[in-house]
Amino acid sequence: MNRLGLLAQTAYHNFSLKIRNKKLNNEKNKLCIKKGLQVGSLR
């Protein structure tokens, strides 16, 4: 494999990881918001 292809593959891999992490964080934030709302409504 040539160097340019390797660089492109690495960049793509990093990009897809960032997107996956962003999605995971969004899910976590949604859960935290739900929990926060439940806790807030209990008070």
C-alpha positions as CSV (number, residue, x, y, z in Angstrom):
1,M,0.0,0.0,0.0
2,N,1.3,3.4,-0.9
3,R,1.8,6.2,1.7
4,L,-1.0,8.4,0.4
5,G,-3.5,5.5,0.7
6,L,-2.4,4.8,4.2
7,L,-2.8,8.4,5.2
8,A,-6.2,8.5,3.7
9,Q,-7.2,5.3,5.5
10,T,-5.9,6.7,8.8
11,A,-7.7,10.0,8.4
12,Y,-11.0,8.2,7.5
13,H,-10.6,5.9,10.5
14,N,-10.0,8.8,12.9
15,F,-13.0,10.6,11.3
16,S,-15.4,7.7,11.8
17,L,-14.2,7.2,15.4
18,K,-14.9,10.9,16.1
19,I,-18.4,10.5,14.7
20,R,-19.0,7.3,16.7
21,N,-17.8,9.0,19.9
22,K,-20.1,12.0,19.2
23,K,-23.1,9.7,18.8
24,L,-22.2,7.9,22.0
25,N,-21.8,11.2,23.9
26,N,-25.2,12.3,22.5
27,E,-26.8,9.2,23.8
28,K,-25.2,9.6,27.2
29,N,-26.2,13.2,27.4
30,K,-29.8,12.3,26.6
31,L,-29.8,9.7,29.4
32,C,-28.3,12.3,31.8
33,I,-30.9,14.8,30.8
34,K,-33.7,12.3,31.3
35,K,-32.3,11.3,34.7
36,G,-31.9,15.0,35.6
37,L,-35.5,15.7,34.7
38,Q,-36.7,12.7,36.8
39,V,-34.6,13.9,39.8
40,G,-35.8,17.4,39.3
41,S,-39.4,16.4,39.2
42,L,-39.0,14.4,42.4
43,R,-37.9,17.4,44.4
